[in-house]
């Protein structure tokens, strides 16, 4: 089994061409957010080949990250669409209020800025949690279920990591330049419930598949 243990920060033109060919052959990894948080895991390429990932603990894998093994072989990571909750609001202030309450509970959040008929539209995304969804609805925000590649915002105090973007092929999904919120804070919350949003980075290979 091929083991990919280095994350590339830059790509040569030859490597970009190689990735384009691999993409056409389904030779890439389609991974959800939970899998991309691990530094060591097994996965199955879209074409069905089992591979291993064994990286230093340098942060969450993002969509379009490129890995290389000792033999110089490349493997591209694509963020897999997954079930999430989309949050929108009638005005930006209300959405900002919702973001505050989610952030105060250390919920990984993805931000989106799109345009509809020339008007800017903002939205938040988080992994499904019915308690949080109910809280936001009580605040007057609009909640809907959807499926998108989930790329949460990076913590403000984390150092950026290089990503090899700009490939010659295009993907039929969107990518966000953000990932998991990992700072530790000493807040106390008045909520009596707990959420399953903590993810351990362990050294044992985690068995995963792309079948979702």
Backbone bond lengths (Angstrom), bond angles and torsions (degrees), N, CA, C in turn:
res aa  C-N    CA-C-N  psi(-1)  N-CA   C-N-CA  omega(-1)  CA-C   N-CA-C  phi
1 X - - - 1.470 - - 1.523 109.86 -
2 X 1.307 116.37 133.56 1.457 120.94 178.86 1.526 109.91 -71.00
3 X 1.349 115.86 137.02 1.458 121.88 178.53 1.528 108.35 -117.77
4 X 1.318 115.83 121.47 1.464 121.14 179.68 1.524 108.43 -101.93
5 X 1.360 115.96 120.85 1.460 119.48 -170.40 1.525 115.22 -125.98
6 X 1.334 117.19 7.79 1.465 119.90 179.81 1.520 109.46 -137.71
7 X 1.321 115.34 138.94 1.465 121.35 176.91 1.531 108.36 -99.33
8 X 1.327 116.43 126.47 1.460 120.94 -179.03 1.529 110.72 -83.83
9 X 1.331 116.70 139.01 1.460 120.85 177.00 1.518 111.99 -99.77
10 X 1.328 117.19 -24.76 1.470 121.55 177.61 1.523 108.73 -136.51
11 X 1.326 114.60 154.91 1.462 120.55 -179.94 1.514 110.65 -126.80
12 X 1.316 115.91 140.94 1.457 120.26 172.26 1.519 108.88 -79.97
13 X 1.317 116.44 165.88 1.464 120.32 177.72 1.528 110.52 -60.80
14 X 1.335 116.10 -36.40 1.464 119.63 179.19 1.526 111.06 -65.76
15 X 1.322 116.51 -39.93 1.464 119.87 178.04 1.525 111.63 -67.52
16 X 1.326 117.30 -37.89 1.461 120.33 176.91 1.528 110.65 -62.36
17 X 1.334 116.44 -41.59 1.458 120.42 178.59 1.527 110.51 -65.24
18 X 1.330 116.01 -38.60 1.460 120.22 178.73 1.532 110.61 -64.07
19 X 1.319 117.05 -42.56 1.466 120.55 178.62 1.522 111.76 -64.00
20 X 1.334 116.43 -36.92 1.462 120.05 178.22 1.534 110.61 -62.53
21 X 1.327 116.08 -41.17 1.461 119.99 177.59 1.523 110.78 -66.04
22 X 1.328 116.77 -42.29 1.459 120.32 179.56 1.527 111.15 -63.82
23 X 1.320 116.27 -37.47 1.463 119.62 179.88 1.529 110.84 -63.47
24 X 1.319 115.83 -41.44 1.456 119.93 178.56 1.537 111.24 -64.49
25 X 1.331 116.37 -28.41 1.463 121.59 -179.70 1.525 111.97 -93.00
26 X 1.333 118.34 9.11 1.473 123.75 -178.39 1.521 111.97 61.58
27 X 1.315 116.96 27.68 1.462 121.59 179.91 1.534 109.03 -95.73
28 X 1.319 115.89 70.68 1.462 121.99 177.58 1.520 108.28 -155.46
29 X 1.319 116.77 169.16 1.456 122.12 -178.56 1.520 110.37 -103.22
30 X 1.310 116.17 130.27 1.462 123.34 176.14 1.527 106.61 -110.85
31 X 1.345 116.40 103.53 1.462 121.38 -168.43 1.520 112.00 -123.18
32 X 1.329 115.71 139.36 1.463 119.58 175.79 1.531 110.54 -80.20
33 X 1.320 116.48 172.49 1.461 121.87 -175.17 1.524 112.14 -62.36
34 X 1.328 117.52 -41.83 1.462 119.98 -178.87 1.526 111.41 -59.87
35 X 1.321 117.31 -42.99 1.468 120.17 178.57 1.519 110.94 -66.72
36 X 1.326 117.43 -40.89 1.469 120.68 -176.38 1.532 113.08 -68.73
37 X 1.329 117.72 -11.25 1.460 119.83 176.80 1.527 112.95 -79.48
38 X 1.326 116.83 -17.14 1.460 120.42 -179.69 1.526 110.56 -84.46
39 X 1.317 116.32 148.22 1.458 120.47 175.60 1.524 111.84 -91.50
40 X 1.341 117.08 -19.59 1.463 121.13 179.19 1.528 109.07 -133.84
41 X 1.302 116.34 125.19 1.463 120.30 178.22 1.522 110.45 -165.89
42 X 1.319 114.67 163.18 1.459 121.75 170.15 1.517 108.36 -101.29
43 X 1.312 116.03 148.79 1.464 119.98 179.14 1.520 109.36 -150.43
44 X 1.324 115.23 167.80 1.462 122.30 178.82 1.521 108.34 -117.28
45 X 1.318 117.14 127.90 1.450 119.88 176.49 1.528 109.47 -66.29
46 X 1.312 116.48 164.71 1.464 120.57 178.89 1.527 111.01 -59.88
47 X 1.329 116.36 -30.11 1.469 120.30 178.94 1.521 112.80 -81.05
48 X 1.357 117.66 -7.98 1.454 120.41 174.75 1.515 116.19 105.07
49 X 1.324 119.85 8.39 1.466 122.27 -179.89 1.525 110.28 -89.60
50 X 1.348 116.45 133.82 1.458 121.42 176.69 1.524 109.54 -81.10
51 X 1.331 116.87 131.07 1.463 122.79 178.03 1.527 108.37 -135.62
52 X 1.323 115.63 163.71 1.451 121.45 175.74 1.516 110.79 -118.49
53 X 1.321 116.05 148.46 1.462 122.23 174.96 1.523 107.13 -121.21
54 X 1.316 116.58 127.47 1.464 122.34 -178.60 1.528 107.83 -139.53
55 X 1.345 115.67 87.86 1.459 121.47 -173.02 1.526 111.62 -110.25
56 X 1.336 116.76 156.34 1.457 118.67 167.64 1.525 108.99 -61.95
57 X 1.314 116.87 157.87 1.466 119.60 -178.72 1.528 109.26 -79.80
58 X 1.320 114.93 81.12 1.469 120.50 -174.68 1.520 112.29 -116.70
59 X 1.320 116.85 23.83 1.454 118.63 177.10 1.514 112.79 111.18
60 X 1.307 114.72 168.94 1.467 121.95 -177.33 1.528 110.73 -69.43
61 X 1.319 115.64 139.20 1.463 119.96 173.00 1.520 109.51 -67.84
62 X 1.323 116.16 136.49 1.451 121.73 179.34 1.521 110.39 -109.61
63 X 1.328 115.20 158.31 1.438 119.38 173.19 1.520 110.64 -58.42
64 X 1.320 117.38 133.14 1.460 127.12 -177.40 1.519 113.64 83.98
65 X 1.339 119.09 1.96 1.462 119.25 169.49 1.521 108.84 -62.55
66 X 1.320 115.86 147.66 1.463 121.80 179.70 1.522 108.57 -122.73
67 X 1.331 116.11 131.42 1.454 123.30 179.70 1.523 109.93 -110.20
68 X 1.336 115.37 154.54 1.471 120.93 178.36 1.516 108.45 -136.08
69 X 1.326 117.10 147.94 1.460 120.46 177.09 1.525 110.34 -107.78
70 X 1.336 116.17 -177.32 1.462 121.01 -175.48 1.522 112.21 -64.05
71 X 1.326 116.73 -24.92 1.467 120.86 -179.81 1.527 112.32 -86.08
72 X 1.342 117.77 -0.79 1.456 121.22 -179.82 1.512 114.20 85.84
73 X 1.331 117.41 7.32 1.463 121.06 178.44 1.531 109.62 -77.82
74 X 1.318 116.53 145.95 1.460 122.27 -175.87 1.526 111.23 -106.99
75 X 1.329 114.60 152.55 1.462 120.47 173.61 1.524 107.99 -145.72
76 X 1.328 115.50 122.85 1.461 120.44 179.70 1.522 111.11 -94.52
77 X 1.324 115.69 140.89 1.460 122.83 177.15 1.525 108.90 -102.30
78 X 1.316 116.63 128.20 1.457 122.86 175.71 1.526 107.90 -115.65
79 X 1.325 116.96 134.88 1.470 121.01 177.98 1.522 109.03 -71.32
80 X 1.316 115.99 123.16 1.458 121.91 -176.83 1.531 110.97 -81.14
81 X 1.322 118.71 132.64 1.471 119.80 172.93 1.523 110.53 -58.14
82 X 1.312 116.28 137.40 1.458 120.66 -178.97 1.518 110.25 -144.46
83 X 1.316 115.62 162.53 1.461 120.81 -178.57 1.524 110.10 -69.91
84 X 1.322 116.29 123.41 1.461 122.33 179.19 1.524 109.06 -140.55
85 X 1.316 115.36 171.55 1.458 121.94 175.27 1.523 109.48 -104.27
86 X 1.329 116.43 128.36 1.464 122.40 177.34 1.525 108.84 -100.12
87 X 1.324 115.35 133.99 1.465 121.22 -177.55 1.525 109.08 -120.11
88 X 1.318 116.40 125.82 1.461 121.63 174.03 1.529 108.21 -131.72
89 X 1.322 115.81 168.90 1.470 119.98 -177.45 1.515 109.70 -148.05
90 X 1.322 115.34 161.41 1.459 121.57 -179.58 1.524 111.48 -68.08
91 X 1.336 117.42 -26.38 1.467 120.19 178.43 1.521 108.60 -144.80
92 X 1.340 115.08 159.35 1.454 120.74 -175.18 1.519 112.77 -65.16
93 X 1.335 117.45 -33.22 1.459 120.18 -179.17 1.531 110.76 -63.15
94 X 1.319 116.52 -41.71 1.462 120.49 -179.92 1.531 110.93 -66.00
95 X 1.332 116.22 -39.21 1.461 119.49 177.61 1.525 110.70 -66.03
96 X 1.331 116.73 -38.40 1.460 121.31 176.82 1.530 110.25 -61.98
97 X 1.315 116.33 -39.05 1.463 120.90 177.33 1.528 110.91 -63.21
98 X 1.320 116.06 -42.09 1.455 119.82 176.80 1.522 111.92 -62.81
99 X 1.340 116.69 -41.31 1.465 120.97 178.49 1.523 110.79 -62.22
100 X 1.335 116.52 -37.28 1.462 120.24 178.19 1.524 111.08 -61.95
101 X 1.317 116.78 -47.56 1.460 120.05 -177.10 1.529 111.70 -66.97
102 X 1.327 117.33 -35.82 1.461 119.66 176.06 1.524 111.12 -69.68
103 X 1.324 116.41 -44.08 1.457 120.16 178.75 1.515 112.40 -62.85
104 X 1.322 116.77 -33.40 1.455 121.05 179.07 1.525 111.69 -67.28
105 X 1.334 116.09 -16.01 1.464 121.43 176.84 1.528 111.52 -105.56
106 X 1.327 115.93 13.31 1.470 122.08 175.73 1.530 112.57 59.53
107 X 1.314 116.51 37.09 1.464 121.20 -179.95 1.527 109.41 -86.28
108 X 1.326 119.61 123.92 1.469 120.53 173.94 1.527 110.14 -57.58
109 X 1.332 116.24 127.20 1.466 121.46 -175.43 1.519 110.92 -125.23
110 X 1.318 115.61 139.57 1.459 121.45 169.90 1.519 108.09 -109.78
111 X 1.333 116.39 137.42 1.460 122.28 -179.90 1.527 109.08 -108.45
112 X 1.318 115.33 142.90 1.452 119.73 179.95 1.529 109.21 -134.44
113 X 1.334 115.57 140.22 1.456 122.09 178.67 1.519 107.86 -129.99
114 X 1.291 116.53 108.68 1.460 121.39 -178.44 1.524 109.79 -124.21
115 X 1.324 115.57 171.28 1.455 120.52 -178.70 1.523 110.00 -123.47
116 X 1.305 115.86 134.77 1.450 121.97 178.23 1.525 108.12 -127.61
117 X 1.319 116.44 109.15 1.469 122.37 -178.49 1.531 111.18 54.99
118 X 1.347 114.43 42.03 1.458 119.35 175.13 1.517 115.09 84.98
119 X 1.328 117.96 -6.83 1.461 120.79 179.79 1.522 109.73 -101.08
120 X 1.330 114.89 136.59 1.455 119.49 179.60 1.518 110.20 -71.03
121 X 1.318 116.24 136.16 1.451 121.00 176.41 1.517 110.48 -126.80
122 X 1.309 117.32 133.73 1.455 122.07 -178.33 1.519 109.92 -115.45
123 X 1.335 115.79 148.53 1.461 119.83 177.54 1.523 109.67 -152.41
124 X 1.319 114.77 157.15 1.457 123.47 175.83 1.521 108.56 -115.55
125 X 1.328 115.89 152.22 1.455 121.12 175.27 1.519 108.97 -133.97
126 X 1.330 116.25 139.93 1.463 120.05 172.81 1.522 108.99 -146.97
127 X 1.337 115.82 161.07 1.458 119.97 178.99 1.521 109.66 -64.66
128 X 1.326 115.57 142.11 1.457 121.18 -171.26 1.530 113.23 -53.79
129 X 1.320 115.49 130.83 1.463 123.04 176.95 1.524 106.47 -155.12
130 X 1.328 117.43 110.11 1.452 119.92 -172.48 1.529 112.48 -66.81
131 X 1.340 117.65 -29.25 1.466 120.28 178.71 1.532 110.35 -67.26
132 X 1.330 115.89 -44.84 1.461 119.54 178.14 1.529 111.16 -66.07
133 X 1.324 116.05 -40.08 1.464 119.53 178.62 1.522 111.09 -60.32
134 X 1.326 117.00 -42.20 1.459 120.63 178.55 1.523 111.30 -64.63
135 X 1.320 117.12 -40.38 1.458 121.14 177.41 1.527 111.23 -58.63
136 X 1.331 116.35 -44.59 1.459 120.62 -178.63 1.529 111.41 -68.09
137 X 1.311 116.45 -39.72 1.465 119.20 176.37 1.526 110.89 -61.83
138 X 1.331 117.05 -38.18 1.463 120.69 177.71 1.524 111.92 -64.71
139 X 1.343 115.80 -25.54 1.463 120.24 177.51 1.532 111.98 -82.72
140 X 1.333 116.87 -7.80 1.457 120.71 178.77 1.515 114.64 98.69
141 X 1.332 118.10 11.76 1.456 121.06 178.53 1.518 110.76 -88.98
142 X 1.330 115.79 158.48 1.467 121.24 179.77 1.519 109.18 -95.80
143 X 1.336 116.68 131.77 1.461 123.42 -176.97 1.525 109.46 -118.79
144 X 1.328 116.22 137.15 1.458 120.14 173.07 1.529 109.65 -148.57
145 X 1.322 115.68 150.78 1.458 121.24 176.96 1.520 109.28 -88.33
146 X 1.330 116.01 140.98 1.453 120.09 179.41 1.518 108.73 -152.83
147 X 1.314 116.98 178.91 1.460 121.99 177.33 1.529 108.53 -134.57
148 X 1.335 115.57 117.43 1.462 121.49 -179.40 1.534 109.00 -145.78
149 X 1.344 118.13 160.64 1.464 119.41 170.02 1.533 108.65 -63.70
150 X 1.330 117.13 124.40 1.460 121.45 -172.48 1.527 109.91 -98.00
151 X 1.331 116.43 113.52 1.464 123.37 -179.28 1.526 108.56 -126.39
152 X 1.339 118.48 84.82 1.469 120.53 -176.42 1.521 112.87 -64.21
153 X 1.313 114.64 160.95 1.456 122.81 -178.72 1.522 111.01 -66.34
154 X 1.336 115.46 141.61 1.458 121.71 175.84 1.521 110.25 -76.79
155 X 1.333 116.48 145.37 1.455 120.31 174.07 1.519 111.13 -61.40
156 X 1.316 116.81 141.71 1.463 122.19 -174.96 1.521 112.78 -63.93
157 X 1.341 117.74 -24.22 1.449 120.35 -176.71 1.514 113.16 -98.31
158 X 1.310 116.79 2.46 1.454 119.39 177.30 1.505 110.13 -84.40
159 X 1.328 115.98 143.24 1.454 120.08 176.26 1.507 108.72 -75.78
160 X 1.331 116.43 143.82 1.454 119.97 179.84 1.509 110.84 -71.34
161 X 1.286 116.83 154.49 1.450 121.98 177.24 1.504 108.64 -120.54
162 X 1.332 115.38 149.12 1.454 119.60 -176.58 1.509 111.58 -70.93
163 X 1.318 116.86 145.62 1.464 121.81 177.11 1.512 108.62 -134.36
164 X 1.308 114.62 138.84 1.454 119.86 -178.11 1.514 109.19 -93.12
165 X 1.337 117.06 89.65 1.454 122.39 179.91 1.533 109.87 -101.36
166 X 1.324 115.39 -173.52 1.455 120.82 174.46 1.512 113.44 78.20
167 X 1.315 118.43 37.69 1.448 120.83 -179.47 1.522 110.31 -76.39
168 X 1.331 113.86 160.38 1.454 118.75 -175.64 1.520 112.59 -78.78
169 X 1.346 118.44 -5.14 1.452 120.07 176.95 1.515 109.46 -110.61
170 X 1.329 116.07 163.08 1.463 119.42 178.26 1.513 109.30 -116.84
171 X 1.357 116.77 150.94 1.450 121.65 -179.96 1.519 109.17 -107.96
172 X 1.301 116.11 150.16 1.464 120.68 -178.74 1.520 110.69 -87.50
173 X 1.318 116.02 45.14 1.449 121.21 174.97 1.515 108.09 -160.40
174 X 1.321 117.04 164.70 1.455 121.05 -176.55 1.511 110.39 -97.30
175 X 1.346 115.43 155.49 1.444 121.66 177.49 1.519 108.58 -124.28
176 X 1.314 116.30 142.33 1.466 121.60 176.30 1.506 108.87 -113.87
177 X 1.340 118.82 140.08 1.448 122.68 -177.14 1.514 111.09 -84.51
178 X 1.325 117.75 53.58 1.443 119.62 -176.27 1.506 109.88 -151.96
179 X 1.335 115.64 154.00 1.444 118.28 174.54 1.502 111.86 -149.17
180 X 1.324 116.01 -159.02 1.459 120.33 -157.83 1.516 115.12 -63.21
181 X 1.329 115.43 141.51 1.453 124.18 178.00 1.511 108.06 -83.07
182 X 1.362 117.93 113.12 1.445 120.35 -168.97 1.524 114.65 -123.19
183 X 1.327 120.33 3.81 1.448 117.83 178.57 1.521 109.51 -66.74
184 X 1.325 116.16 153.64 1.457 118.96 172.56 1.514 108.51 -101.50
185 X 1.329 116.20 137.83 1.447 122.16 -178.46 1.513 108.71 -127.51
186 X 1.314 115.94 156.57 1.452 120.20 -177.48 1.504 111.64 -105.88
187 X 1.342 116.78 39.96 1.451 119.25 176.82 1.524 109.71 -77.78
188 X 1.285 116.97 155.14 1.454 120.90 165.75 1.512 107.71 -116.36
189 X 1.310 115.85 144.56 1.454 119.96 -175.05 1.516 109.38 -119.52
190 X 1.319 115.36 149.46 1.448 119.51 -178.92 1.522 112.04 -90.62
191 X 1.322 116.16 8.96 1.453 119.47 -179.78 1.527 109.10 -83.92
192 X 1.313 117.66 136.78 1.452 121.17 -178.63 1.518 112.58 -92.68
193 X 1.352 116.52 -1.76 1.451 118.63 -179.02 1.512 109.80 -100.82
194 X 1.316 115.40 165.44 1.456 120.30 177.11 1.510 108.45 -126.01
195 X 1.332 116.55 155.69 1.456 121.20 -177.08 1.514 109.64 -120.87
196 X 1.298 115.45 149.30 1.463 119.95 -179.90 1.500 112.26 -87.27
197 X 1.331 118.40 58.12 1.467 120.22 -176.85 1.515 112.43 -110.90
198 X 1.301 118.91 2.96 1.453 118.73 177.25 1.515 108.51 -89.25
199 X 1.338 116.90 138.09 1.442 121.13 -175.35 1.513 108.34 -129.80
200 X 1.310 118.01 128.40 1.454 121.05 -177.43 1.512 110.39 -88.63
201 X 1.327 115.32 142.19 1.458 121.59 174.01 1.527 106.20 -100.91
202 X 1.316 116.98 100.80 1.446 119.40 -175.44 1.500 110.29 -110.38
203 X 1.340 115.33 166.90 1.454 120.49 -174.99 1.514 113.12 -93.21
204 X 1.325 117.79 -9.14 1.466 119.37 176.82 1.513 109.35 -82.25
205 X 1.314 116.83 139.23 1.456 119.48 179.09 1.510 109.16 -63.30
206 X 1.332 115.59 134.12 1.451 121.55 -177.54 1.507 109.13 -101.26
207 X 1.308 117.51 124.57 1.463 120.60 -179.77 1.506 110.04 -74.15
208 X 1.327 117.99 123.05 1.449 123.32 179.56 1.517 109.57 -136.83
209 X 1.291 116.50 158.95 1.460 121.34 173.05 1.507 108.94 -134.57
210 X 1.305 116.17 168.43 1.463 120.97 178.87 1.512 111.43 -95.92
211 X 1.302 117.41 9.43 1.457 119.03 -175.91 1.503 112.33 -83.27
212 X 1.394 116.78 -9.50 1.445 121.20 174.26 1.485 112.60 66.26
